Amino acid sequence: MPISRAPLTTTHPHGYVLVREDRTLGLLRISKNASTESKVRLDCRDWIAFDQFDGPSVAFLREPYSRFLSSIPETMLRVTHFQIEDPSRKDRVVAPEDVYRELC
């Protein structure tokens, strides 16, 4: 999957749709909206650019308040106050040390 810029996320690349191998369905992944479960159940595995897919696509939406609340524990597990030099660790959330100490 060629991406011209560094993705903002490692599991939901912007500008791409996750499709079935036979290209009969696309899944627009939205964080904290059953995206992992949907990917598995719909058997969508391949990332392709939006403009390269003209088949039907689905997305799942969730009530925003509960979606936001469910993101807090996951984000807290990724918080650190150390600078991450490893480019593969883009899932880390770096906070100033004083903020980190208050949160954790």
Buried (B, 14 or more C-beta within 10 A) or exposed (E): EEEEEEBEEEEBBEEBBBBBEEEEBBBBBBEBBEBEEBBEEBEBEBBBBEEEBEEEBEEEEEEEEEBEEEEEEEEEEEBBBEEEEEEEEEEEBEBEEEEBEEEE
